[in-house]
Amino acid sequence: MKTSLRIGAVYISTIIGAGFASGQEILQYFTYYGWIGFLGALLATLLFAWLGYQIADLGSKLGASSHKGVIMQLGGKYFGTIVDYIIILACLNATVVMIAGGGSLLNQLFNVPIFIGSAILTICVAVTLCLDLQQVINVIGSVTPMLIIMALILAIYAFMTTDLSFSDIGALAQPDLTASPNWVLSAVLYVSYNVIMAVAILSVIGGAEKDNKIAAMGGLYGGIGLGLLVIVMNLGLIVKLDKVEGVEMPTLLFASDIAPWIAIVMGLVIFGMVFSTAAGALYAFVCRIVKPEKSSFKLMVIGFSVIAYILSFVGFSKLIGTVYPMFGYLGLLLIIIVFVQWIRHRKLDTPEKGEKIS
């Protein structure tokens, strides 16, 4: 149980970064639909849980040291290669978005220039990834409990202090500000983008766990946790829908309303989530290029950290609103492949115990 929960925490922390913890992703994919957005959040919960279970289970069975073995097993040479390249690009993109988000966050919290804030996060990520895998897992998973606590506090506060009625919220819904034409597609796109990241990190984490049942339950717990956090965050945002439009970090706005020191605490928690997602994404990206035990691994980490830092100047909100949906559509291919294989119940040609797939 303990190992499964740890795997689940890594799953949550890898996906929940600046966009989620700040409230920006939830606004664009769920809240702006109004009350119907809660059905989207429920659909996302089911998909996160099911996909987490399948991916972690397969990663463990294959003893995968990167996502490539899992993807090739699922999609075969043709589709597997396509999805492999999508994942590689998505991991680099997620790193860029998180670095941009870290710079915006420190700017809003402490008035630190964005380029300096982004540089601080980049250095933290690069240093962390020069550690071994177990240390990376511990660092990435350690910030999840704090986010859960803070999300609950802010949601309860927002619900208790809202001035909006049920009908007011319906009137304030703005589907034209969402990331897709309808709530079903929005929920699926949200999961499909994030599942790209899930495959990248869960394949490696699952591969490090010999008992596939423990790994699979970790993916299931993490998926349920992700969904519950989406639902809770959406509740807090929807009852304050009249105040959050156009705000880059809505959760910080709520925290500031409670007390200035709460805003600082929440800001640090968000920074921790930004850091964990950036670290997980960049780790999965570099692992696909070079094995962690190779001497060139650290050099690659530093090099791509610098590249991600430079690309981050496109801007946080712009990246979430444009690049995320694009990778969401690409990620649909991965969900379809997993679903088809699940339906067919294909027997895996599992390697001998101890044999690794890169």
N, C-alpha and C positions, 0 to 999 in steps of 0.2 A: 504493500500500500504506500509506504513512504517513498519508494523509488518511483512508483506510478505518479504520485502527486508532484514529485520533483520534475518529472518529464512533462507533466501537464503545465507546471509553472513556467517552464522554458518555452513551451508552445505559446502560452499566453503572452509572455514577455517579448517574444520575438515578433509577434504580430502587432501588439499594442505599442505604438510609438507616439510620435508627436501628433499625428493626425487624430488618433483615437483619444489619447489622454487629454488633449486640448479641447476636445469636443467637435473639432472641425469636420472629421470624417462622418461622425454620427449625424451632424446637421445635414450634410450634403446627401447622404445615402438613406436616411430614415426620418429625421425630425421634420424636415420641410414638407413631408407628405401629410403631416397632421396625424390624427389618431390611427389611420390605416398603416402608418409606419411601424406600429407595434407588431402587425402581422409579418412585415418584412423582417423585423428583429427575431421573431420566433422561427421563421424559415431559415434565417442565417444560423441560428443556434443549432438546429437539426443538421444542417450541412456541415458546420464546423465539427460537430461531434462525430458524425459518420466518417468524414474525410480524415480526421485526426486518428481515429481508430485504424482505418485501412492503411494509412501511410506508415504510421509507427510500427504496426504489425509486420508489414512487408519489409521495412528497413531492418528490423530485428532478424527476420527469417533469412535475409540475404547477407547479414553482417556488413551492411553498406558503410563505406568510409566517405562517400559523397552521394549526391542525389542521382548520379548517372545510372548506377546499377538498378535502382528502383524504377526509374523512368523507362529504361530499356526493357525491363521485365514487364512493365505495364503496357507500353505502347509499341514495342517492337522497334526494329531499326529505323523505319521511316518516321512514324509519328513520334517515337521516342526521341529521335534527333531533333525534331522541330521543338518539342516541349523542353528539351534540354537547353537549347539556345534561348528560349523564352525565359526560363528560370535564371539563367546566367545574367541576362540583361535586367530582369526584374530585381535581382539581388543588388546589382550595382545601382539601379534606380532608387531602391529603398534606402540605400546608404546615403545617396545624394539628398533625398527628401528629408531624412532624419537630421542630417548635418544642417540643412537649411532651417529646419524646425528648431534645432538647438540654438542657432544664432538668433532667431526671432524671439524665442523664449527668454533668453538672457537679456535681450534688448528690452523686452516688456517688463521684466522683473527688476533689473538693476540698471537699466539704461546703458548697458554695455554695447558698443558698436557691433552690428551684426557680424561683420567679418572677423572680429576678435572672438565673439561667442562661438561661432562656427569652428574657428581654429582650436579653441579649448576642447570642444567635443571631439574633433578629429584626432587630437593628440591622445585624449583619454581612450578612444577606441583602438588606435594603433598600439598603444602600450599594452592594453588588455589582451589583444590578439597575439601578442608575442609570448603569452603564457601558454600552459598546456590545456588540453580539451576540458579536463575536469574543472579546472579553475574558471574557464570560460563559462561552462554550464552553471557553476555556482554563482558567478557574478550576474549572469543574465537572469537567472531565476529568483534572485534575492529581492528584487524590487517589486515583484508582483503583489505580495500581501499588502504593502503600503498603498498601492493604487486602489485595490479593492476597498480598503477602509475609507480612503478619501472619496472615492466615487459614491459610496453609500452615504457619507456625511453630506456631500454636496447635493445629492439627489433628494435626501430627506429635507434639507434646508430649503431647496427650491420648491418642493411640494408644499411645505408648511407656510411659505411666505408668498406664494403666487397670488396675483390679483385677477387671474384669468378664469373664466367659466369654461365649461365643456364646449359650449357653442363659440366662445371667443377663439379658442384654439383652432376649431374647425375653420373659422373665418380667416385666421392668420396663416393658415397653411399656404405654402408657396411652391407647388410642384415644379414651377419653371426654374427654380434655383437648385433643383436636385441634379444628381449626376447621370440620370437616365430617365426615359420616358414614363415608366411606371414602377410601382413599389416592388413587384415581383422581380423584375429584371434588375432593379437597383440592389436588392438583397443578394441575388445570385452573383452580380458583378462584384459586390463588396467581398463576398466569400472567394470568388474565383481569383481576384487579385491577390488576396491574402493567402490563399492556399498555395500559391506559387512559392511564397516565403516558407510556408509550412512544410512543403515537400523538401525544400533545401535544408532546413534545420532538423526536421523530424527524422529524415533519412539518416542523418549522422548520429543524432541522439538515440534513435531506435537501434541503429547498428551497433552502438556501444553496449546495448543491453541484450544478453544472451537469451533471456526468457521472453519470447514474443508476446505472451499474454500480459506480462507486466508492462511492456512497451505499449501494447495496444490500448490497455486501460488508461495509461498515461495520456495517450492521444484523445481518448474519449473524455476523460476528466477535463483536460485542457479545453476541448471544444465546447463542453457544457459551460465551463467557467467563462469562456469568451462570450458566448451567447448571453449569459446572465449579465455580464458587464455591459454589453450593448443595450440590453433592455433597461437596466438601471440608469445608464447614462442618458438614454433617450428620454426616460421619464423626467429626469432633471432638466433637460433642455426644452422639452415640449411645453412644460408649465411656465417657462420663461421665454416663450417664443417671441414675445413682443420686445425683448431686450437683447437677443443674441444675434439678430441679423447683421451681417457685416463685421462681426467681432472675430478676430483671428484666434483668440484663446478664450472661448466662452467659460470654461471651467475656472479660469483665473478670475474672471469677472465675478462669478458666484462667490469664490473664496474671498475676494476683496470686500464683498458686501458683508460677509460675516465678521471678518477682522483682518487687518493688514498682515498679521503674523501667519494667519491661516493661508493667505495668498502666497506667502513665501514658502511655507511647507508644501503646499500643492505644487508650486512651481518647481521645487526641488524633486518632488515625486515624478512630475512630468519629465523633468530632465533625465531622471533615472530610467524612465521608460524609453525616452528618445535614445539614450545611450545603449540600452539593452537591445533595441531593435537594430540600431546601426551596427553594433558589434556582431549580432547574429547574422545579419545580412552580408556584411563584408567577410565574415568567417566562412560562410557557405560559398560565397563567390570565389574567394581565393582557394578554398579547398578543391573546387572543381578544376582549377588551373594547375595547382601544385599540391602535393601531399604535405600535411603539416609537419611531418618529420624531416622533410627536405630542408637543407640549409638555406635555400632561396625563398622559403615561405615568408620569413620576416621581411625580407627585402620587398617581396610582392605586396605584402600588407601595407608597408610604408608608401610604396609607389601608388597604389590604388587609393589609399587614403587621401593623398595629395590631389589626385585626379577628381575624386568625389567632392573634395572641398572646393575646387575651382568650379565644378559644375553646379554647386549648390547656390550660386549667385543668381540663378534664374528666379528664385523666390519660392517661399513655402506654400502659400495658398494657391499660386498658379500651378505648381507642380501637382498638388492634390487634385485640383479641379480638371486638369487636362491629361496628365500622364497616368494617373491611377485608373480612370475608366478605360483607357487604351489597353493597359495590361489586364484589366478585368475581362475584356472581350477575348484576349489571347488565352487567359487562364481558363476560359470555358472549355477549351479543348482538353485540358488536363482533367477537369471534372468529368467530362464525357468518357474519357478513356478509363478512368477509375470505375465509373458506373458500369460500363460495358463489361469490364473484367469481373466485377462483382456479380453481375447477372449471370455471366457464363460459368462462374465458379471454376476458372481455369486452375488446374493443379500447377503449383510452382515447382520449377526445377531448382529446388533449394540446394545451395552448395553444402559440402560436407562441413561439419561443425569445426569452426576455427578458421575456415577459408573465408577470405574477405573479397568483396567486390568493390572496385573503386568507382 
